[in-house]
Amino acid sequence: MDLFKTILTTTLPIVFTGLIAYVSWLYQREKEKRISIQNQLSDKKYQVYTKIINLFFGVFEDTISTKKSNQSDIEAKMIEIVKELTIYGSDGALKQFSYWKRTAGSGTKTPTEGLKDFVDILIALRKDMGHPNTKINYDDVLGMMIIDYDKNKKELGL
């Protein structure tokens, strides 16, 4: 009986230590996998957000320079964006983009309202990209895009 007790008291801590080490290793491995997947999703998300921003600013630039945008090229980019945004985008970004897409072609919005919707999309993207308490507003964004913004703000109805 003493031999059994001695074996038990010496091996049991070793077994428990090994078991704890194995569970810790398993937990760490799963945690690293999760982090890796989150990083991959973040990369994809940032890529689609960049596509959205590039598309908007490309159209905006074409409008300013009175260059005619290729409608079929824009539509192809929009389809690509919608596919990727559906998979990788946050709920806030997806809802804001969806709202813009549904209302932009309705003919009921003024260009100013369209610009405001665009800024709302930018704000949603910024929030999802690590700026949850962003203080960016219409004036901040549109002031970077429109020459003499403060002077023209009233004319634009902003």
Secondary structure as a PSIPRED ss2 file (coil, helix, strand):
# PSIPRED VFORMAT (PSIPRED V4.0)

   1 M C   1.000  0.000  0.000
   2 D H   0.000  1.000  0.000
   3 L H   0.000  1.000  0.000
   4 F H   0.000  1.000  0.000
   5 K H   0.000  1.000  0.000
   6 T H   0.000  1.000  0.000
   7 I H   0.000  1.000  0.000
   8 L H   0.000  1.000  0.000
   9 T H   0.000  1.000  0.000
  10 T H   0.000  1.000  0.000
  11 T H   0.000  1.000  0.000
  12 L H   0.000  1.000  0.000
  13 P H   0.000  1.000  0.000
  14 I H   0.000  1.000  0.000
  15 V H   0.000  1.000  0.000
  16 F H   0.000  1.000  0.000
  17 T H   0.000  1.000  0.000
  18 G H   0.000  1.000  0.000
  19 L H   0.000  1.000  0.000
  20 I H   0.000  1.000  0.000
  21 A H   0.000  1.000  0.000
  22 Y H   0.000  1.000  0.000
  23 V H   0.000  1.000  0.000
  24 S H   0.000  1.000  0.000
  25 W H   0.000  1.000  0.000
  26 L H   0.000  1.000  0.000
  27 Y H   0.000  1.000  0.000
  28 Q H   0.000  1.000  0.000
  29 R H   0.000  1.000  0.000
  30 E H   0.000  1.000  0.000
  31 K H   0.000  1.000  0.000
  32 E H   0.000  1.000  0.000
  33 K H   0.000  1.000  0.000
  34 R H   0.000  1.000  0.000
  35 I H   0.000  1.000  0.000
  36 S H   0.000  1.000  0.000
  37 I H   0.000  1.000  0.000
  38 Q H   0.000  1.000  0.000
  39 N H   0.000  1.000  0.000
  40 Q H   0.000  1.000  0.000
  41 L H   0.000  1.000  0.000
  42 S H   0.000  1.000  0.000
  43 D H   0.000  1.000  0.000
  44 K H   0.000  1.000  0.000
  45 K H   0.000  1.000  0.000
  46 Y H   0.000  1.000  0.000
  47 Q H   0.000  1.000  0.000
  48 V H   0.000  1.000  0.000
  49 Y H   0.000  1.000  0.000
  50 T H   0.000  1.000  0.000
  51 K H   0.000  1.000  0.000
  52 I H   0.000  1.000  0.000
  53 I H   0.000  1.000  0.000
  54 N H   0.000  1.000  0.000
  55 L H   0.000  1.000  0.000
  56 F H   0.000  1.000  0.000
  57 F H   0.000  1.000  0.000
  58 G H   0.000  1.000  0.000
  59 V H   0.000  1.000  0.000
  60 F H   0.000  1.000  0.000
  61 E H   0.000  1.000  0.000
  62 D H   0.000  1.000  0.000
  63 T H   0.000  1.000  0.000
  64 I H   0.000  1.000  0.000
  65 S C   1.000  0.000  0.000
  66 T C   1.000  0.000  0.000
  67 K C   1.000  0.000  0.000
  68 K C   1.000  0.000  0.000
  69 S C   1.000  0.000  0.000
  70 N C   1.000  0.000  0.000
  71 Q H   0.000  1.000  0.000
  72 S H   0.000  1.000  0.000
  73 D H   0.000  1.000  0.000
  74 I H   0.000  1.000  0.000
  75 E H   0.000  1.000  0.000
  76 A H   0.000  1.000  0.000
  77 K H   0.000  1.000  0.000
  78 M H   0.000  1.000  0.000
  79 I H   0.000  1.000  0.000
  80 E H   0.000  1.000  0.000
  81 I H   0.000  1.000  0.000
  82 V H   0.000  1.000  0.000
  83 K H   0.000  1.000  0.000
  84 E H   0.000  1.000  0.000
  85 L H   0.000  1.000  0.000
  86 T H   0.000  1.000  0.000
  87 I H   0.000  1.000  0.000
  88 Y H   0.000  1.000  0.000
  89 G C   1.000  0.000  0.000
  90 S C   1.000  0.000  0.000
  91 D H   0.000  1.000  0.000
  92 G H   0.000  1.000  0.000
  93 A H   0.000  1.000  0.000
  94 L H   0.000  1.000  0.000
  95 K H   0.000  1.000  0.000
  96 Q H   0.000  1.000  0.000
  97 F H   0.000  1.000  0.000
  98 S H   0.000  1.000  0.000
  99 Y H   0.000  1.000  0.000
 100 W H   0.000  1.000  0.000
 101 K H   0.000  1.000  0.000
 102 R H   0.000  1.000  0.000
 103 T H   0.000  1.000  0.000
 104 A H   0.000  1.000  0.000
 105 G C   1.000  0.000  0.000
 106 S C   1.000  0.000  0.000
 107 G C   1.000  0.000  0.000
 108 T C   1.000  0.000  0.000
 109 K C   1.000  0.000  0.000
 110 T C   1.000  0.000  0.000
 111 P H   0.000  1.000  0.000
 112 T H   0.000  1.000  0.000
 113 E H   0.000  1.000  0.000
 114 G H   0.000  1.000  0.000
 115 L H   0.000  1.000  0.000
 116 K H   0.000  1.000  0.000
 117 D H   0.000  1.000  0.000
 118 F H   0.000  1.000  0.000
 119 V H   0.000  1.000  0.000
 120 D H   0.000  1.000  0.000
 121 I H   0.000  1.000  0.000
 122 L H   0.000  1.000  0.000
 123 I H   0.000  1.000  0.000
 124 A H   0.000  1.000  0.000
 125 L H   0.000  1.000  0.000
 126 R H   0.000  1.000  0.000
 127 K H   0.000  1.000  0.000
 128 D H   0.000  1.000  0.000
 129 M C   1.000  0.000  0.000
 130 G C   1.000  0.000  0.000
 131 H C   1.000  0.000  0.000
 132 P C   1.000  0.000  0.000
 133 N C   1.000  0.000  0.000
 134 T C   1.000  0.000  0.000
 135 K C   1.000  0.000  0.000
 136 I C   1.000  0.000  0.000
 137 N C   1.000  0.000  0.000
 138 Y H   0.000  1.000  0.000
 139 D H   0.000  1.000  0.000
 140 D H   0.000  1.000  0.000
 141 V H   0.000  1.000  0.000
 142 L H   0.000  1.000  0.000
 143 G H   0.000  1.000  0.000
 144 M H   0.000  1.000  0.000
 145 M H   0.000  1.000  0.000
 146 I C   1.000  0.000  0.000
 147 I C   1.000  0.000  0.000
 148 D C   1.000  0.000  0.000
 149 Y H   0.000  1.000  0.000
 150 D H   0.000  1.000  0.000
 151 K H   0.000  1.000  0.000
 152 N H   0.000  1.000  0.000
 153 K H   0.000  1.000  0.000
 154 K H   0.000  1.000  0.000
 155 E H   0.000  1.000  0.000
 156 L H   0.000  1.000  0.000
 157 G C   1.000  0.000  0.000
 158 L C   1.000  0.000  0.000
